[in-house]
Amino acid sequence: MATLADRILEAIRYSPLDDDVLAARLGVSSRQAVNQTARRLEREGLLRRRTGPGGKIVNERLVPDAGGHGGASAVPPPEPVRPFLSEDEVKEAARRWLISQGFTVTVALGHEHGIDIDARHPDGRRWIIEAKGEVASDQQQGNYFLGALDELLQRMDDLNATYALALPSNRRHRSLVRRLPALAKRRLGLVLIWVGAGA
């Protein structure tokens, strides 16, 4: 089984990530564990920690100098790679949109239990939203999607609420939604919030 250090190095192979994103993407409940492991990897010369956009410290993978000079350089991506959207990033994008629509929003981040997003409007409207992030495997993405539907169904106890899924706008999610029978979507009153990579 891969160690946390191995998983961090794999996650930042082609793009630098901060500790919060790494913890969410790797499913690690303790951001501190990611921070401590990344600092150790920096001391070992396997990654570099630097200030990224927004002032957050990001972790960038390094490779040994091929010329044998004892140095290291950042790993160049073979092509531009769009990073996967984590579940928390999807929740944050949906939260921002709901606030712009006048809702007061409660979000369960990380591994918090309960409704992912519970949004209430002064006019009495309520939205209950289940969010999912992206993963590399199509099969796992399908399982997460079905899990999100199941969790949303279990929360359907408010006759007046709007029930929605917040999902990354990618080929796999759009295919899964298209495959849902139209009658099922209509009966559930299911609303979809699509989140793009730049959200």
FILOLUM-940411 format. One line per 2 residues: their letters; for each residue x, y, z of N, C-alpha, C. Coordinates in Angstrom, 1 decimal, m for minus. Each point is the difference from the previous one (the first is absolute). Layout:
N
a> X:Y:Z:X:Y:Z:X:Y:Z ~ ...
This chain:
199
ma> 0.8:m1.2:0.0:m0.8:1.2:0.0:0.9:1.2:0.0 ~ m0.4:1.0:m0.8:0.8:1.3:m0.2:0.0:0.8:1.3
tl> 1.1:0.5:0.4:0.1:0.9:1.2:m0.6:1.3:m0.4 ~ m0.2:0.9:1.1:m0.5:1.3:m0.3:1.0:0.8:m0.8
ad> 1.2:m0.2:0.2:1.1:0.7:m0.7:m0.1:m0.4:m1.5 ~ m0.2:m1.3:m0.3:m0.1:m0.4:m1.4:m1.2:0.6:m0.6
ri> m1.1:0.0:0.7:m1.3:0.5:m0.5:0.1:1.5:m0.3 ~ 0.7:0.8:0.9:0.2:1.4:m0.2:0.8:0.2:m1.3
le> 1.1:m0.7:m0.2:0.9:0.2:m1.1:m0.8:m0.4:m1.3 ~ m0.8:m1.0:0.0:m0.8:m0.3:m1.2:m1.0:1.1:m0.3
ai> m0.7:0.5:1.1:m1.0:1.0:m0.2:0.5:1.3:m0.6 ~ 1.3:0.3:0.3:0.6:1.3:m0.5:0.9:m0.3:m1.2
ry> m0.1:m1.1:m0.6:0.9:m0.4:m1.1:0.0:1.1:m1.1 ~ m1.1:0.5:m0.4:0.0:1.0:m1.1:m0.5:1.4:0.4
sp> m0.5:0.2:1.2:m0.4:1.3:0.3:0.1:0.2:1.5 ~ 0.5:1.2:0.5:0.2:0.2:1.4:m1.4:0.2:0.7
ld> m0.1:m0.5:1.2:m1.2:0.0:0.8:0.3:0.5:1.4 ~ m1.0:0.7:0.6:0.2:0.4:1.4:m0.4:m1.1:0.9
dd> 0.3:0.1:1.3:m0.3:m1.1:1.0:m1.5:m0.3:0.1 ~ m0.8:1.1:0.0:m1.5:m0.2:0.1:m0.5:m0.9:m1.2
vl> 0.4:0.4:m1.2:m0.4:m0.8:m1.2:0.5:m1.4:0.1 ~ 1.3:m0.1:0.4:0.5:m1.4:0.1:m0.7:m0.8:1.0
aa> m0.3:0.5:1.2:m0.8:m0.8:1.0:m1.3:m0.4:m0.6 ~ m0.7:0.9:m0.6:m1.4:m0.3:m0.6:0.2:m1.0:m1.1
rl> 0.9:0.2:m0.9:0.1:m0.9:m1.1:0.5:m1.5:0.4 ~ 0.8:0.0:1.1:0.5:m1.3:0.4:m0.9:m0.7:1.1
gv> m1.1:0.8:0.4:m0.9:m0.6:1.0:0.7:m0.1:1.4 ~ 0.9:0.9:0.2:0.7:0.0:1.3:m0.7:1.0:1.0
ss> m0.5:m0.4:1.1:m0.8:0.8:0.9:0.9:1.1:0.7 ~ 1.3:m0.3:0.1:0.9:1.0:0.7:0.8:0.7:m1.0
rq> m0.2:1.3:m0.1:0.8:0.9:m0.9:1.4:0.0:0.6 ~ 0.1:m0.1:1.3:1.3:0.1:0.7:0.9:m1.2:m0.4
av> m0.6:m1.2:m0.2:0.8:m1.1:m0.5:0.6:0.2:m1.4 ~ m0.8:0.7:m0.8:0.5:0.3:m1.4:1.1:1.0:0.1
nq> m0.2:1.1:0.9:1.0:1.0:0.1:1.3:m0.5:0.5 ~ m0.1:m0.9:1.1:1.3:m0.6:0.5:0.7:m0.9:m1.0
ta> m0.8:m0.8:m0.7:0.6:m0.9:m1.0:0.7:0.9:m1.1 ~ m0.7:1.0:m0.5:0.5:0.9:m1.0:1.3:0.7:0.4
rr> 0.0:0.4:1.3:1.2:0.7:0.5:1.2:m1.0:0.0 ~ m0.3:m1.3:0.4:1.1:m1.0:m0.1:0.5:m0.3:m1.4
le> m1.0:0.0:m0.9:0.4:m0.3:m1.4:0.8:1.2:m0.6 ~ m0.3:1.2:0.5:0.8:1.2:m0.4:1.4:m0.2:0.5
re> 0.2:m0.4:1.3:1.3:m0.2:0.6:0.8:m1.0:m0.8 ~ m0.7:m1.0:m0.5:0.6:m1.1:m0.7:0.3:0.4:m1.5
gl> m0.4:1.2:m0.4:0.2:0.4:m1.4:m0.9:m0.5:m1.0 ~ m1.2:m0.5:0.4:m0.9:m0.6:m0.9:m1.1:0.9:m0.5
lr> m0.2:1.1:0.8:m1.0:1.0:m0.4:0.5:1.4:0.5 ~ m0.6:1.0:m0.6:0.3:1.4:0.4:m1.3:0.6:0.5
rr> 0.1:0.7:1.1:m1.2:0.7:0.5:0.2:1.5:m0.3 ~ m0.9:0.6:m0.7:0.1:1.4:m0.3:m1.4:0.7:0.1
tg> 0.1:1.3:0.0:m1.3:0.8:0.0:m0.6:m0.1:m1.3 ~ m1.3:m0.4:m0.1:m0.7:m0.1:m1.2:m1.1:1.1:m0.1
pg> m0.9:m0.1:m1.0:m1.1:1.0:m0.1:m0.8:0.1:1.3 ~ m0.4:1.2:0.3:m0.7:0.2:1.2:0.8:0.0:1.3
gk> 1.3:m0.1:m0.1:0.8:0.0:1.2:0.2:m1.4:0.7 ~ m0.7:m1.0:m0.5:0.1:m1.3:0.6:1.3:m0.7:m0.4
iv> 0.6:m0.8:1.0:1.2:m0.8:m0.4:m0.4:m1.2:m0.8 ~ 0.6:m0.2:m1.1:m0.3:m1.1:m0.9:1.2:m0.9:0.0
ne> m0.3:m1.3:m0.3:1.1:m1.0:m0.1:0.2:m0.4:m1.4 ~ 1.3:0.1:m0.5:0.3:m0.2:m1.3:1.1:m1.2:m0.1
rl> m0.3:m1.0:m0.7:0.9:m1.2:m0.1:1.3:0.4:m0.7 ~ 1.1:m0.6:0.5:1.3:0.2:m0.6:0.5:m1.3:m0.5
vp> 0.9:0.1:m1.0:0.7:m1.2:m0.5:1.5:0.2:0.1 ~ 0.7:m1.1:0.3:1.5:0.2:0.1:0.5:0.5:m1.3
da> 1.1:0.8:0.1:0.7:0.5:m1.2:0.6:m1.2:m0.8 ~ m0.3:m0.1:m1.2:0.4:m1.2:m0.9:1.5:0.1:m0.2
gg> 0.6:1.2:0.1:1.5:0.2:m0.2:0.8:m0.4:1.1 ~ m0.6:m0.5:1.1:0.8:m0.5:1.2:0.6:1.1:0.8
hg> m0.5:1.2:m0.1:0.5:1.2:0.8:m0.6:0.1:1.4 ~ m0.8:m0.9:0.3:m0.6:0.0:1.4:m1.1:1.0:0.2
ga> m0.4:0.7:m1.1:m1.2:0.9:0.1:m1.3:m0.7:m0.4 ~ m1.0:0.8:m0.1:m1.3:m0.5:m0.4:m0.8:1.1:m0.6
sa> m0.9:m0.4:m0.9:m0.9:1.0:m0.6:m1.4:m0.5:0.0 ~ m0.9:1.0:m0.2:m1.4:m0.3:0.0:m0.3:m1.0:m1.2
vp> m1.0:m0.8:0.3:m0.4:m1.0:m1.1:m0.9:0.7:m1.0 ~ 0.4:0.1:m1.3:m0.8:0.7:m0.9:m1.1:m1.0:m0.5
pp> m1.2:0.5:m0.1:m1.1:m0.8:m0.5:0.2:m0.3:m1.5 ~ m0.4:m1.3:m0.4:0.2:m0.3:m1.4:m1.0:0.8:m0.9
ep> m1.1:0.5:0.6:m1.0:0.8:m0.7:m0.8:0.7:1.1 ~ m0.7:1.0:m0.3:m0.8:0.6:1.1:m1.0:m1.0:0.6
vr> 0.0:m0.1:1.3:m0.9:m0.9:0.6:m1.0:0.7:0.9 ~ m1.3:m0.2:m0.3:m1.0:0.6:0.9:m0.1:m0.8:1.2
pf> 0.2:0.7:1.2:m0.1:m0.8:1.2:m1.4:m0.4:0.3 ~ m0.2:m1.1:0.7:m1.3:m0.5:0.4:m0.6:1.0:1.0
ls> m1.3:0.2:m0.1:m0.6:0.8:1.0:m0.4:m0.8:1.2 ~ 0.5:0.4:1.2:m0.4:m0.7:1.2:m1.4:0.3:0.4
ed> m0.6:m0.9:0.8:m1.3:0.2:0.5:m0.2:1.4:0.7 ~ 1.0:0.3:0.8:m0.1:1.3:0.7:0.1:1.2:m1.0
ev> 0.7:m0.1:m1.1:0.0:1.0:m1.0:m1.3:0.1:m0.7 ~ m0.7:m1.1:m0.2:m1.3:0.0:m0.6:m1.0:0.7:0.9
ke> 0.1:m0.4:1.3:m0.9:0.7:1.0:0.2:1.5:0.1 ~ 1.3:0.4:m0.1:0.3:1.4:0.1:m0.6:0.8:m1.2
aa> 0.2:m0.6:m1.2:m0.6:0.7:m1.2:m1.5:0.1:0.1 ~ m0.7:m1.1:0.5:m1.4:0.0:0.1:m0.4:1.0:1.1
rr> 0.7:0.1:1.1:m0.2:0.9:1.1:0.0:1.5:m0.5 ~ 1.1:0.3:m0.8:0.1:1.4:m0.5:m1.2:0.3:m0.9
wl> m0.4:m0.9:m0.9:m1.1:0.2:m0.9:m1.3:0.2:0.8 ~ m0.3:m0.8:1.0:m1.2:0.1:0.8:0.0:1.4:0.8
is> 1.1:0.4:0.5:0.1:1.3:0.7:m0.3:1.1:m1.0 ~ 0.5:m0.1:m1.2:m0.3:1.0:m1.0:m1.5:0.1:m0.3
qg> m0.7:m1.1:0.3:m1.5:0.0:m0.3:m0.8:0.4:1.2 ~ 0.7:0.4:1.1:m0.6:0.5:1.2:m0.3:m1.1:1.1
ft> 0.6:m1.1:m0.1:m0.2:m1.1:0.9:1.0:0.2:1.2 ~ m0.4:m0.5:1.2:0.9:m0.2:1.1:0.4:m1.5:m0.1
vt> 1.3:m0.3:0.0:0.5:m1.4:m0.3:0.8:m0.6:1.2 ~ m0.4:m1.2:0.3:0.8:m0.8:1.0:0.6:m1.1:m0.8
va> 1.4:m0.2:0.1:0.7:m1.0:m0.7:0.7:m0.9:0.9 ~ m0.1:m1.3:m0.2:0.8:m1.0:0.8:1.2:m0.3:m0.9
lg> 1.2:0.4:0.5:1.2:m0.2:m0.7:0.8:m1.2:0.5 ~ 0.9:m0.5:m0.9:0.8:m1.2:0.4:m0.9:m1.2:0.3
he> 0.3:m0.5:1.2:m0.7:m1.3:0.4:m1.1:0.3:1.0 ~ m0.5:1.3:0.0:m1.1:0.3:0.9:m1.3:m0.8:m0.4
hg> m0.7:m0.4:1.0:m1.3:m0.8:m0.3:m1.1:1.0:m0.3 ~ m1.1:m0.5:m0.6:m1.1:0.9:m0.2:m0.2:0.4:m1.5
id> m0.9:0.9:m0.2:m0.3:0.5:m1.3:1.2:0.8:m0.6 ~ 0.4:m0.4:m1.2:1.2:0.7:m0.6:m0.2:1.5:0.0
id> m1.2:0.4:m0.6:m0.3:1.4:m0.1:m1.5:0.2:0.3 ~ m0.2:0.8:1.0:m1.4:0.4:0.4:m0.2:1.5:m0.2
ar> m0.7:0.4:m1.0:m0.1:1.4:m0.4:m1.5:0.5:0.3 ~ m0.1:1.1:0.6:m1.4:0.6:0.3:0.0:1.4:m0.5
hp> m1.1:0.3:m0.6:m0.3:1.4:m0.6:m1.0:0.7:0.9 ~ 0.2:1.3:0.1:m1.0:0.8:0.8:m1.4:m0.2:m0.4
dg> m0.3:m0.3:m1.3:m1.3:m0.2:m0.5:m0.6:m1.4:0.4 ~ 0.8:m0.8:0.7:m0.5:m1.3:0.5:0.5:m1.2:m0.8
rr> 0.6:0.3:m1.1:0.6:m1.1:m0.8:1.1:m0.7:0.7 ~ 0.1:m1.3:m0.1:1.1:m0.8:0.6:0.6:m1.0:m1.1
wi> 1.3:0.0:m0.1:0.6:m1.0:m0.9:0.9:m0.9:0.9 ~ m0.1:m1.3:m0.3:0.8:m1.0:0.6:0.8:m0.6:m1.1
ie> 1.3:0.0:0.2:0.9:m0.4:m1.1:1.1:m1.0:0.5 ~ 0.1:m1.0:m0.8:1.1:m1.0:0.2:1.1:0.3:m1.1
ak> 1.2:0.1:0.4:1.1:0.3:m0.9:1.0:m1.2:m0.1 ~ 0.6:m0.1:m1.2:1.1:m1.0:m0.2:1.1:0.7:m0.8
ge> 1.2:m0.5:0.3:1.2:0.5:m0.8:0.3:m1.0:m1.1 ~ 1.2:0.2:m0.6:0.5:m0.8:m1.1:1.0:m1.0:0.5
va> 0.0:m1.2:m0.6:1.1:m1.0:0.2:0.4:m0.5:m1.4 ~ 1.2:m0.6:0.0:0.6:m0.5:m1.3:m0.8:m1.1:m0.7
sd> m0.5:m0.9:0.8:m0.7:m1.2:m0.5:m1.4:0.3:m0.4 ~ m0.4:m0.4:m1.2:m1.4:0.1:m0.4:m1.0:m0.8:0.8
qq> 0.5:m1.2:0.4:m0.8:m0.9:0.8:m0.2:0.6:1.4 ~ 1.0:0.5:0.6:m0.1:0.6:1.3:m0.9:1.3:m0.1
qg> 0.1:0.7:m1.1:m0.8:1.2:m0.2:m1.5:m0.4:0.0 ~ m0.2:m1.1:m0.7:m1.4:m0.5:m0.1:m0.5:m0.4:1.4
ny> 0.8:m0.7:0.8:m0.4:m0.4:1.3:m0.3:1.3:0.9 ~ 0.9:1.0:m0.1:m0.2:1.2:0.8:m1.4:0.7:m0.4
fl> m0.2:0.0:m1.3:m1.3:0.6:m0.5:m1.2:m0.7:0.5 ~ 0.0:m1.4:0.0:m1.1:m0.7:0.6:m0.1:0.2:1.5
ga> 1.2:0.1:0.6:0.0:0.3:1.5:m0.7:1.3:0.3 ~ 0.3:1.0:m0.9:m0.5:1.4:0.2:m1.6:m0.1:m0.2
ld> m0.4:m0.7:m1.0:m1.5:m0.1:m0.1:m0.6:m0.7:1.2 ~ 0.6:m1.0:0.5:m0.5:m0.8:1.1:m0.1:1.0:1.3
el> 1.1:0.7:0.2:0.0:0.9:1.1:m1.1:1.1:m0.1 ~ m0.2:0.5:m1.2:m1.0:1.0:m0.3:m1.4:m0.5:0.3
lq> m0.2:m1.3:m0.5:m1.3:m0.6:0.2:m0.3:m0.1:1.5 ~ 1.0:m0.4:0.8:m0.2:m0.2:1.4:m0.3:1.3:0.7
rm> 0.3:1.2:m0.6:m0.2:1.3:0.6:m1.4:0.6:m0.4 ~ m0.7:m0.7:m0.9:m1.3:0.5:m0.5:m1.1:m0.1:1.0
dd> 0.0:1.0:0.9:m1.1:0.0:1.1:m0.6:1.3:0.1 ~ 0.4:1.0:m0.9:m0.7:1.3:0.0:m0.7:0.2:m1.3
ln> m1.3:0.0:0.1:m0.9:0.0:m1.2:0.3:1.3:m0.8 ~ 0.4:1.1:0.6:0.2:1.3:m0.7:1.4:0.3:m0.4
at> 0.9:m0.9:0.3:1.4:0.2:m0.4:0.3:m0.4:m1.4 ~ 1.0:0.7:m0.6:0.6:m0.4:m1.3:1.2:m0.9:0.3
ya> 0.0:m1.1:m0.7:1.1:m1.0:0.2:0.9:0.1:m1.2 ~ 1.3:0.1:0.3:1.0:0.1:m1.1:1.2:m0.7:0.2
la> 0.7:m0.3:m1.1:1.4:m0.6:0.0:0.9:1.1:m0.6 ~ 1.1:0.2:0.7:1.1:0.9:m0.5:1.1:m0.9:m0.4
lp> 0.3:0.1:m1.3:1.0:m0.9:m0.6:1.0:0.7:m0.9 ~ 1.2:m0.5:m0.1:1.0:0.5:m1.0:m0.6:m0.2:m1.4
sn> 0.1:1.0:m0.8:m0.5:m0.1:m1.4:1.1:m0.7:m0.9 ~ m0.1:m1.3:0.0:0.9:m0.8:m0.8:m0.8:m1.0:m0.8
rr> 0.7:m0.7:m0.9:m0.6:m0.9:m0.9:m0.7:m1.1:0.7 ~ 0.6:m0.6:1.0:m0.6:m1.2:0.8:m1.2:0.4:0.7
hr> 0.0:1.1:0.7:m1.2:0.4:0.8:m1.2:0.4:m1.0 ~ 0.3:0.6:m1.1:m1.1:0.4:m0.9:m0.5:m1.3:m0.6
sl> 0.8:m1.0:m0.3:m0.5:m1.2:m0.5:m0.9:m0.8:1.0 ~ 0.4:0.0:1.3:m0.8:m0.6:1.0:m1.3:0.7:0.2
vr> 0.0:1.3:m0.1:m1.3:0.7:0.2:m0.9:m0.3:m1.2 ~ 0.6:0.0:m1.3:m0.8:m0.3:m1.2:m0.7:m1.4:0.1
rl> 0.7:m0.9:0.7:m0.5:m1.4:0.1:m1.2:m0.1:1.0 ~ m0.1:1.0:0.9:m1.2:m0.1:0.9:m1.3:0.1:m0.8
pa> m0.9:m0.8:0.3:m1.3:0.1:m0.8:m0.6:1.3:0.3 ~ m0.6:0.6:m1.1:m0.7:1.4:0.2:m1.0:m0.1:1.0
la> m0.8:m1.1:0.1:m1.1:m0.1:1.0:0.6:0.1:1.4 ~ 1.1:m0.6:0.2:0.6:0.0:1.4:0.5:1.4:0.3
kr> 0.6:0.7:m0.9:0.4:1.4:0.2:m1.2:0.9:0.3 ~ m1.1:m0.2:m0.8:m1.2:0.8:0.2:m0.6:m0.3:1.4
rl> m0.2:m1.3:0.3:m0.6:m0.3:1.3:0.8:0.4:1.2 ~ 1.3:0.0:m0.1:0.8:0.4:1.1:0.1:1.6:0.0
gl> m0.3:0.6:m1.1:0.2:1.5:m0.1:1.4:0.3:0.2 ~ 0.9:m0.8:m0.6:1.4:0.1:0.2:0.6:1.2:m0.8
vl> 0.7:0.8:0.7:0.7:1.2:m0.6:1.5:m0.3:0.0 ~ 0.7:0.4:m1.0:1.5:m0.3:m0.1:0.7:1.4:m0.1
iw> 1.0:0.0:0.8:0.9:1.2:0.1:1.4:m0.5:m0.6 ~ 0.3:0.5:m1.2:1.3:m0.4:m0.6:1.1:1.0:0.4
vg> 1.1:m0.6:0.4:1.1:0.9:0.4:1.2:m0.3:m0.9 ~ 0.5:1.1:m0.6:1.2:m0.1:m0.9:1.3:0.0:0.7
ag> 1.1:m0.3:m0.7:1.3:m0.1:0.6:0.4:1.4:0.5 ~ m0.4:1.1:m0.7:0.4:1.3:0.4:m0.9:0.6:1.1
a> m0.9:m0.8:0.5:m1.0:0.6:1.0:0.6:0.4:1.3
